[in-house]
Amino acid sequence: MDSILKQIYEFDHNILLYIQEHLRFSILTPVMDISSMLVNLGLIWVISCIVLLFFKKTRLLGAMGLSSLLLCLLINNVLIKNTVARARPFDTYNDLIPLTAKRPTDYSFASGHTTASFAAAGIFVRFIPHPLAVLTVVYAFLVAFSRLYLGVHYPTDVLCGMAIGIIGSTIIYYIYSKKFDLKEYSARFRKSGTDLSER
Protein backbone atom coordinates (compact mmCIF):
# COMPACT_ATOMS: atom_id res chain seq x y z
CA MET A 1 0.00 0.00 0.00
CA ASP A 2 2.82 2.39 0.89
CA SER A 3 4.53 1.75 -2.45
CA ILE A 4 1.30 2.51 -4.34
CA LEU A 5 0.85 5.78 -2.43
CA LYS A 6 4.47 6.68 -3.12
CA GLN A 7 3.95 6.15 -6.86
CA ILE A 8 0.80 8.30 -6.77
CA TYR A 9 2.63 11.08 -4.93
CA GLU A 10 5.51 10.93 -7.42
CA PHE A 11 3.04 11.10 -10.31
CA ASP A 12 1.31 14.11 -8.73
CA HIS A 13 4.60 15.85 -8.05
CA ASN A 14 5.95 15.30 -11.56
CA ILE A 15 2.78 16.57 -13.22
CA LEU A 16 2.80 19.75 -11.13
CA LEU A 17 6.49 20.29 -11.87
CA TYR A 18 5.82 19.93 -15.59
CA ILE A 19 2.98 22.46 -15.46
CA GLN A 20 5.12 24.85 -13.42
CA GLU A 21 8.10 24.63 -15.75
CA HIS A 22 6.41 24.40 -19.16
CA LEU A 23 2.80 25.62 -19.06
CA ARG A 24 2.89 28.78 -16.97
CA PHE A 25 2.74 31.99 -19.01
CA SER A 26 2.30 35.55 -17.79
CA ILE A 27 -0.65 36.12 -20.13
CA LEU A 28 -2.38 32.97 -18.87
CA THR A 29 -1.89 33.44 -15.13
CA PRO A 30 -4.57 36.16 -14.62
CA VAL A 31 -7.12 34.02 -16.48
CA MET A 32 -6.40 31.05 -14.23
CA ASP A 33 -6.38 33.19 -11.11
CA ILE A 34 -9.75 34.83 -11.89
CA SER A 35 -11.34 31.54 -13.01
CA SER A 36 -10.34 29.97 -9.72
CA MET A 37 -11.18 32.99 -7.57
CA LEU A 38 -14.76 33.09 -8.87
CA VAL A 39 -15.32 29.66 -7.36
CA ASN A 40 -14.04 30.56 -3.87
CA LEU A 41 -16.67 29.12 -1.51
CA GLY A 42 -18.50 27.99 -4.67
CA LEU A 43 -19.43 31.65 -5.16
CA ILE A 44 -20.25 31.82 -8.88
CA TRP A 45 -22.19 28.56 -8.75
CA VAL A 46 -24.13 29.49 -5.61
CA ILE A 47 -25.03 32.90 -7.04
CA SER A 48 -26.14 31.31 -10.32
CA CYS A 49 -28.41 28.89 -8.47
CA ILE A 50 -29.88 31.62 -6.27
CA VAL A 51 -30.65 33.74 -9.35
CA LEU A 52 -32.42 30.74 -10.91
CA LEU A 53 -34.64 30.48 -7.83
CA PHE A 54 -36.22 33.86 -8.62
CA PHE A 55 -37.82 32.59 -11.84
CA LYS A 56 -40.62 30.03 -11.86
CA LYS A 57 -39.28 28.39 -15.00
CA THR A 58 -35.82 27.79 -13.53
CA ARG A 59 -36.66 27.42 -9.82
CA LEU A 60 -36.39 23.64 -9.85
CA LEU A 61 -33.01 23.82 -11.61
CA GLY A 62 -31.74 26.28 -9.02
CA ALA A 63 -32.92 24.06 -6.18
CA MET A 64 -31.23 21.01 -7.67
CA GLY A 65 -28.02 22.97 -8.21
CA LEU A 66 -27.93 24.16 -4.60
CA SER A 67 -28.75 20.66 -3.34
CA SER A 68 -25.90 19.21 -5.37
CA LEU A 69 -23.47 21.85 -4.10
CA LEU A 70 -24.52 21.22 -0.49
CA LEU A 71 -24.27 17.43 -0.77
CA CYS A 72 -20.84 17.60 -2.39
CA LEU A 73 -19.68 20.15 0.18
CA LEU A 74 -20.58 17.75 2.98
CA ILE A 75 -18.94 14.79 1.25
CA ASN A 76 -15.73 16.59 0.32
CA ASN A 77 -15.05 19.41 2.75
CA VAL A 78 -16.51 17.83 5.87
CA LEU A 79 -15.83 14.11 5.42
CA ILE A 80 -13.02 13.47 2.91
CA LYS A 81 -10.74 16.46 3.52
CA ASN A 82 -10.65 15.98 7.28
CA THR A 83 -10.29 12.20 7.01
CA VAL A 84 -7.46 12.12 4.46
CA ALA A 85 -5.80 15.32 5.79
CA ARG A 86 -3.42 15.67 2.86
CA ALA A 87 -1.05 18.61 2.98
CA ARG A 88 -0.97 21.12 0.12
CA PRO A 89 1.67 20.60 -2.59
CA PHE A 90 3.67 23.70 -1.61
CA ASP A 91 3.75 22.51 2.01
CA THR A 92 5.18 19.14 0.97
CA TYR A 93 7.57 20.00 -1.86
CA ASN A 94 9.92 22.99 -1.74
CA ASP A 95 10.26 23.03 -5.54
CA LEU A 96 6.56 23.71 -6.08
CA ILE A 97 5.71 27.41 -6.04
CA PRO A 98 2.05 28.49 -5.75
CA LEU A 99 0.86 31.53 -7.70
CA THR A 100 -1.88 32.59 -5.30
CA ALA A 101 -1.43 35.71 -3.18
CA LYS A 102 -3.09 33.99 -0.23
CA ARG A 103 -2.11 30.37 0.28
CA PRO A 104 -4.95 27.99 1.21
CA THR A 105 -4.63 26.69 4.74
CA ASP A 106 -7.08 23.79 4.63
CA TYR A 107 -6.30 20.26 3.46
CA SER A 108 -5.65 19.45 -0.18
CA PHE A 109 -7.59 16.27 -0.95
CA ALA A 110 -9.96 16.61 -2.66
CA SER A 111 -10.22 19.91 -4.55
CA GLY A 112 -13.21 21.87 -3.26
CA HIS A 113 -13.21 24.24 -6.26
CA THR A 114 -13.31 21.30 -8.67
CA THR A 115 -15.95 19.48 -6.64
CA ALA A 116 -18.24 22.54 -6.58
CA SER A 117 -17.78 23.16 -10.31
CA PHE A 118 -18.70 19.64 -11.32
CA ALA A 119 -21.49 19.46 -8.71
CA ALA A 120 -23.18 22.43 -10.39
CA ALA A 121 -22.20 21.62 -13.98
CA GLY A 122 -23.40 18.04 -13.46
CA ILE A 123 -26.89 19.42 -12.84
CA PHE A 124 -26.91 22.29 -15.33
CA VAL A 125 -25.71 20.20 -18.27
CA ARG A 126 -28.80 17.99 -18.00
CA PHE A 127 -31.21 20.86 -18.59
CA ILE A 128 -29.79 24.00 -20.19
CA PRO A 129 -29.54 24.45 -24.00
CA HIS A 130 -26.56 22.85 -25.74
CA PRO A 131 -24.23 25.87 -26.24
CA LEU A 132 -24.60 26.94 -22.60
CA ALA A 133 -24.23 23.35 -21.43
CA VAL A 134 -20.91 23.05 -23.26
CA LEU A 135 -19.75 26.37 -21.82
CA THR A 136 -20.64 25.22 -18.30
CA VAL A 137 -18.63 22.01 -18.65
CA VAL A 138 -15.69 23.83 -20.25
CA TYR A 139 -15.61 26.28 -17.35
CA ALA A 140 -15.69 23.41 -14.83
CA PHE A 141 -12.65 21.88 -16.54
CA LEU A 142 -10.96 25.29 -16.63
CA VAL A 143 -11.42 25.65 -12.88
CA ALA A 144 -10.03 22.16 -12.36
CA PHE A 145 -6.93 22.90 -14.42
CA SER A 146 -6.50 26.29 -12.73
CA ARG A 147 -6.02 24.54 -9.39
CA LEU A 148 -3.07 22.65 -10.88
CA TYR A 149 -1.76 25.67 -12.74
CA LEU A 150 -1.77 27.77 -9.58
CA GLY A 151 -0.01 24.98 -7.71
CA VAL A 152 -2.54 24.59 -4.90
CA HIS A 153 -3.75 21.05 -5.65
CA TYR A 154 -2.40 17.74 -6.88
CA PRO A 155 -3.82 16.06 -10.03
CA THR A 156 -5.40 13.32 -7.89
CA ASP A 157 -7.09 16.03 -5.77
CA VAL A 158 -8.68 17.39 -8.92
CA LEU A 159 -9.64 14.00 -10.35
CA CYS A 160 -11.31 13.03 -7.10
CA GLY A 161 -13.07 16.41 -6.99
CA MET A 162 -14.47 15.73 -10.47
CA ALA A 163 -15.69 12.32 -9.38
CA ILE A 164 -17.36 13.66 -6.23
CA GLY A 165 -19.10 16.41 -8.21
CA ILE A 166 -20.35 14.04 -10.92
CA ILE A 167 -21.50 11.37 -8.46
CA GLY A 168 -23.08 13.92 -6.11
CA SER A 169 -24.99 15.64 -8.91
CA THR A 170 -26.18 12.26 -10.19
CA ILE A 171 -27.48 11.35 -6.73
CA ILE A 172 -29.35 14.66 -6.50
CA TYR A 173 -30.81 14.17 -9.98
CA TYR A 174 -32.02 10.70 -8.96
CA ILE A 175 -33.58 11.99 -5.72
CA TYR A 176 -35.44 14.81 -7.49
CA SER A 177 -36.55 12.46 -10.27
CA LYS A 178 -38.59 10.53 -7.70
CA LYS A 179 -40.80 13.59 -7.18
CA PHE A 180 -40.57 15.45 -10.51
CA ASP A 181 -40.67 14.39 -14.15
CA LEU A 182 -37.18 15.68 -14.95
CA LYS A 183 -37.11 14.34 -18.51
CA GLU A 184 -40.23 16.34 -19.36
CA TYR A 185 -38.85 19.35 -17.46
CA SER A 186 -35.57 19.13 -19.39
CA ALA A 187 -37.40 18.89 -22.73
CA ARG A 188 -39.56 21.95 -21.95
CA PHE A 189 -36.58 23.88 -20.61
CA ARG A 190 -34.44 23.28 -23.69
CA LYS A 191 -37.31 23.86 -26.11
CA SER A 192 -38.12 27.28 -24.67
CA GLY A 193 -34.45 28.32 -24.62
CA THR A 194 -33.09 30.90 -22.18
CA ASP A 195 -36.17 33.14 -21.91
CA LEU A 196 -36.76 33.57 -18.16
CA SER A 197 -39.80 35.82 -18.46
CA GLU A 198 -42.11 33.25 -16.87
CA ARG A 199 -42.18 34.03 -13.14
TILUM-185551 format. One record per residue: residue in three letters; chain; z, y, x of N, C-alpha, C in turn. Coordinates in steps of 0.1 Angstrom, whole numbers. Atoms other than C-alpha are relative to their C-alpha. Example, Ala and Ser with C-alpha at 12.3 -4.5 7.8 and 13.67 -1.06 7.14 Angstrom:
<pts>
ALA,A,0,-12,9,78,-45,123,0,12,9;
SER,A,0,-11,-9,71,-11,137,8,11,-8;
</pts>
This chain:
<pts>
MET,A,0,-12,8,0,0,0,0,13,9;
ASP,A,-1,-12,-9,9,24,28,-13,3,7;
SER,A,13,-2,-6,-25,18,45,-10,5,-9;
ILE,A,9,-5,10,-43,25,13,2,15,-2;
LEU,A,-4,-14,1,-24,58,9,-5,8,12;
LYS,A,4,-7,-13,-31,67,45,-15,3,0;
GLN,A,15,-2,1,-69,62,39,-3,10,-10;
ILE,A,3,-10,10,-68,83,8,3,14,6;
TYR,A,-4,-13,-6,-49,111,26,-10,4,11;
GLU,A,10,-3,-10,-74,109,55,-13,5,-6;
PHE,A,12,-4,8,-103,111,30,2,14,-5;
ASP,A,-3,-13,6,-87,141,13,-1,11,11;
HIS,A,0,-9,-11,-81,158,46,-13,4,6;
ASN,A,14,-2,-6,-116,153,60,-9,8,-10;
ILE,A,8,-8,9,-132,166,28,3,15,0;
LEU,A,-5,-14,0,-111,198,28,-4,6,13;
LEU,A,5,-6,-13,-119,203,65,-15,3,0;
TYR,A,15,-2,1,-156,199,58,-3,13,-8;
ILE,A,2,-12,8,-155,225,30,4,12,7;
GLN,A,-5,-12,-7,-134,249,51,-10,4,11;
GLU,A,8,-3,-12,-157,246,81,-15,3,-3;
HIS,A,15,-1,3,-192,244,64,-4,6,-13;
LEU,A,4,-5,13,-191,256,28,7,13,-4;
ARG,A,-6,-13,3,-170,288,29,-9,11,5;
PHE,A,8,-12,-3,-190,320,27,6,12,-6;
SER,A,-7,-13,5,-178,356,23,-5,4,-14;
ILE,A,5,-4,13,-201,361,-7,4,-9,-11;
LEU,A,-4,10,10,-189,330,-24,15,0,-3;
THR,A,-15,1,2,-151,334,-19,5,8,-12;
PRO,A,-5,-8,12,-146,362,-46,-3,-8,-13;
VAL,A,4,8,12,-165,340,-71,10,-11,-3;
MET,A,-10,11,1,-142,311,-64,14,4,-4;
ASP,A,-14,-6,2,-111,332,-64,1,4,-14;
ILE,A,-1,-4,13,-119,348,-97,-1,-11,-10;
SER,A,1,12,8,-130,315,-113,13,-7,-2;
SER,A,-13,7,-1,-97,300,-103,11,8,-7;
MET,A,-10,-9,5,-76,330,-112,0,1,-15;
LEU,A,1,-1,15,-89,331,-148,7,-12,-7;
VAL,A,-6,11,6,-74,297,-153,15,-1,3;
ASN,A,-14,0,-3,-39,306,-140,8,-2,-14;
LEU,A,-7,3,13,-15,291,-167,-10,-3,-11;
GLY,A,10,3,10,-47,280,-185,-5,12,-8;
LEU,A,2,-13,7,-52,317,-194,-13,1,-8;
ILE,A,13,-2,6,-89,318,-202,-2,-10,-12;
TRP,A,2,10,10,-88,286,-222,10,2,-12;
VAL,A,-10,-3,10,-56,295,-241,-5,12,-9;
ILE,A,5,-12,7,-70,329,-250,-12,-4,-9;
SER,A,12,4,7,-103,313,-261,4,-7,-13;
CYS,A,-4,8,11,-85,289,-284,7,9,-10;
ILE,A,-7,-9,9,-63,316,-299,-10,9,-8;
VAL,A,11,-7,7,-94,337,-307,-6,-8,-10;
LEU,A,6,9,10,-109,307,-324,9,-2,-13;
LEU,A,-9,2,11,-78,305,-346,-2,11,-11;
PHE,A,1,-12,9,-86,339,-362,-12,-2,-10;
PHE,A,11,2,8,-118,326,-378,0,-14,-7;
LYS,A,-1,12,8,-119,300,-406,-9,-11,5;
LYS,A,10,9,-4,-150,284,-393,4,-7,13;
THR,A,-4,6,-13,-135,278,-358,15,-4,1;
ARG,A,-15,2,0,-98,274,-367,3,-14,5;
LEU,A,-2,14,-4,-99,236,-364,-3,-2,15;
LEU,A,4,2,-14,-116,238,-330,10,6,9;
GLY,A,-11,-7,-8,-90,263,-317,13,-8,0;
ALA,A,-12,8,1,-62,241,-329,-1,-13,8;
MET,A,2,12,-9,-77,210,-312,1,4,15;
GLY,A,0,-5,-14,-82,230,-280,14,2,5;
LEU,A,-14,-3,-4,-46,242,-279,8,-13,0;
SER,A,-7,12,0,-33,207,-288,-4,-8,13;
SER,A,5,7,-12,-54,192,-259,7,6,12;
LEU,A,-6,-6,-11,-41,218,-235,15,-3,1;
LEU,A,-14,3,0,-5,212,-245,3,-14,4;
LEU,A,-2,14,-3,-8,174,-243,-2,-2,15;
CYS,A,3,2,-15,-24,176,-208,10,7,9;
LEU,A,-11,-8,-7,2,202,-197,12,-9,2;
LEU,A,-12,8,0,30,178,-206,-2,-12,9;
ILE,A,3,12,-9,13,148,-189,-1,4,14;
ASN,A,2,-4,-14,3,166,-157,12,7,6;
ASN,A,-10,-9,-7,28,194,-150,14,-4,-2;
VAL,A,-14,5,2,59,178,-165,2,-14,6;
LEU,A,-2,14,-4,54,141,-158,-5,-3,14;
ILE,A,7,4,-13,29,135,-130,4,8,12;
LYS,A,-3,-9,-12,35,165,-107,14,-3,5;
ASN,A,-14,1,-4,73,160,-107,3,-15,5;
THR,A,-2,14,-4,70,122,-103,-6,-3,14;
VAL,A,7,3,-12,45,121,-75,5,9,11;
ALA,A,-6,-10,-9,58,153,-58,-8,1,13;
ARG,A,8,-1,-12,29,157,-34,-1,14,5;
ALA,A,0,-13,-6,30,186,-10,-14,6,0;
ARG,A,13,-6,0,1,211,-10,-6,-3,14;
PRO,A,7,3,-13,-26,206,17,5,9,11;
PHE,A,-4,-9,-11,-16,237,37,14,-2,4;
ASP,A,-14,3,-5,20,225,38,1,-13,8;
THR,A,0,13,-7,10,191,52,-8,1,13;
TYR,A,9,-1,-12,-19,200,76,-1,14,5;
ASN,A,0,-14,-6,-17,230,99,-15,5,2;
ASP,A,13,-4,-2,-55,230,103,-7,4,-13;
LEU,A,6,-4,12,-61,237,66,6,14,-4;
ILE,A,-4,-14,3,-60,274,57,-4,4,-14;
PRO,A,4,-4,13,-58,285,21,-5,14,-1;
LEU,A,6,-13,1,-77,315,9,7,9,-11;
THR,A,-7,-7,11,-53,326,-19,10,9,6;
ALA,A,-10,-10,-5,-32,357,-14,14,-5,-2;
LYS,A,-13,5,3,-2,340,-31,-1,-15,0;
ARG,A,0,14,-1,3,304,-21,8,-7,-11;
PRO,A,-7,7,10,12,280,-49,12,-7,5;
THR,A,-12,6,-5,47,267,-46,4,-13,-7;
ASP,A,-3,12,7,46,238,-71,-7,-12,7;
TYR,A,6,11,-6,35,203,-63,-16,-1,-2;
SER,A,15,-1,-1,-2,195,-56,-7,-10,-10;
PHE,A,6,10,8,-9,163,-76,5,-1,-14;
ALA,A,15,-2,0,-27,166,-100,-2,15,-2;
SER,A,4,-14,1,-46,199,-102,2,5,-15;
GLY,A,-2,-6,13,-33,219,-132,-11,8,-5;
HIS,A,12,-8,4,-63,242,-132,-11,-9,-5;
THR,A,11,9,4,-87,213,-133,4,-7,-13;
THR,A,-5,7,12,-66,195,-159,-3,9,-13;
ALA,A,2,-9,11,-66,225,-182,-15,3,-4;
SER,A,14,-3,3,-103,232,-178,-7,-12,-7;
PHE,A,6,12,6,-113,196,-187,7,-3,-13;
ALA,A,-7,2,13,-87,195,-215,-7,8,-11;
ALA,A,7,-9,10,-104,224,-232,-15,-3,-1;
ALA,A,15,3,0,-140,216,-222,-2,-13,-7;
GLY,A,2,13,6,-135,180,-234,1,1,-15;
ILE,A,0,-2,15,-128,194,-269,-13,9,-4;
PHE,A,11,-9,3,-153,223,-269,-14,-7,0;
VAL,A,14,6,-2,-183,202,-257,-4,-9,-12;
ARG,A,3,9,11,-180,180,-288,-5,8,-12;
PHE,A,3,-8,12,-186,209,-312,-9,12,2;
ILE,A,8,-12,-1,-202,240,-298,-14,-3,3;
PRO,A,14,1,-3,-240,245,-295,-3,-4,14;
HIS,A,3,5,-13,-257,229,-266,0,9,12;
PRO,A,-1,-9,-12,-262,259,-242,14,4,3;
LEU,A,-14,-3,-3,-226,269,-246,8,-12,5;
ALA,A,-7,13,-4,-214,233,-242,-3,-2,15;
VAL,A,4,1,-14,-233,231,-209,8,10,9;
LEU,A,-7,-11,-8,-218,264,-197,15,-3,1;
THR,A,-14,4,-1,-183,252,-206,3,-11,10;
VAL,A,-1,11,-10,-187,220,-186,-2,5,14;
VAL,A,3,-5,-13,-202,238,-157,11,9,5;
TYR,A,-12,-8,-4,-173,263,-156,11,-9,3;
ALA,A,-11,9,-3,-148,234,-157,-2,-6,14;
PHE,A,2,5,-14,-165,219,-126,1,11,10;
LEU,A,-2,-11,-9,-166,253,-110,14,2,4;
VAL,A,-14,-2,-2,-129,257,-114,5,-12,9;
ALA,A,-4,11,-8,-124,222,-100,-3,1,14;
PHE,A,4,-2,-14,-144,229,-69,7,12,6;
SER,A,-7,-12,-6,-127,263,-65,13,-4,6;
ARG,A,-13,5,-5,-94,245,-60,-1,-6,14;
LEU,A,3,5,-13,-109,227,-31,-4,10,10;
TYR,A,5,-11,-8,-127,257,-18,11,9,5;
LEU,A,-11,-9,-3,-96,278,-18,11,-7,8;
GLY,A,-9,7,-8,-77,250,0,14,-2,-6;
VAL,A,-13,1,6,-49,246,-25,2,-14,-7;
HIS,A,-1,13,6,-57,211,-38,-8,-10,8;
TYR,A,8,11,-6,-69,177,-24,-10,-4,-10;
PRO,A,10,5,9,-100,161,-38,6,-10,-10;
THR,A,-6,10,10,-79,133,-54,9,7,-10;
ASP,A,-7,-8,10,-58,160,-71,-9,5,-11;
VAL,A,10,-5,9,-89,174,-87,-6,-11,-8;
LEU,A,6,11,7,-104,140,-96,10,-5,-11;
CYS,A,-10,4,10,-71,130,-113,1,11,-11;
GLY,A,0,-10,10,-70,164,-131,-11,-1,-10;
MET,A,12,3,9,-105,157,-145,3,-11,-9;
ALA,A,-3,12,8,-94,123,-157,11,3,-11;
ILE,A,-11,-4,10,-62,137,-174,-6,8,-11;
GLY,A,6,-9,10,-82,164,-191,-9,-7,-10;
ILE,A,9,8,8,-109,140,-203,7,-9,-10;
ILE,A,-7,9,8,-85,114,-215,9,7,-11;
GLY,A,-9,-7,10,-61,139,-231,-8,6,-11;
SER,A,8,-5,11,-89,156,-250,-6,-10,-9;
THR,A,5,11,8,-102,123,-262,11,-5,-9;
ILE,A,-12,3,9,-67,114,-275,1,9,-11;
ILE,A,-1,-11,11,-65,147,-294,-11,-1,-10;
TYR,A,12,1,9,-100,142,-308,3,-12,-10;
TYR,A,-2,12,8,-90,107,-320,11,3,-11;
ILE,A,-11,-3,9,-57,120,-336,-5,9,-11;
TYR,A,5,-9,10,-75,148,-354,-10,-7,-9;
SER,A,11,6,8,-103,125,-366,6,-9,-11;
LYS,A,-7,8,10,-77,105,-386,2,9,-12;
LYS,A,-2,-9,11,-72,136,-408,-12,8,-4;
PHE,A,12,-9,3,-105,155,-406,-13,-8,4;
ASP,A,14,6,-3,-142,144,-407,-6,8,11;
LEU,A,4,-8,-11,-149,157,-372,-15,-1,3;
LYS,A,14,2,-2,-185,143,-371,-7,10,-9;
GLU,A,6,-9,9,-194,163,-402,3,15,4;
TYR,A,-4,-13,-4,-175,193,-389,-8,5,12;
SER,A,8,-3,-11,-194,191,-356,-14,3,-4;
ALA,A,13,-2,5,-227,189,-374,-2,14,-6;
ARG,A,0,-14,7,-219,220,-396,1,11,11;
PHE,A,-3,-10,-10,-206,239,-366,-13,3,9;
ARG,A,12,-2,-9,-237,233,-344,-12,5,-8;
LYS,A,11,-5,8,-261,239,-373,1,15,-3;
SER,A,-1,-14,3,-247,273,-381,1,9,12;
GLY,A,0,-8,-12,-246,283,-345,13,7,3;
THR,A,-12,-7,-5,-222,309,-331,4,11,-9;
ASP,A,-4,-10,10,-219,331,-362,14,-2,-5;
LEU,A,-14,2,4,-182,336,-368,4,8,-12;
SER,A,-2,-9,11,-185,358,-398,9,-6,-11;
GLU,A,-8,7,10,-169,332,-421,15,1,4;
ARG,A,-15,-1,-3,-131,340,-422,8,-8,-10;
</pts>
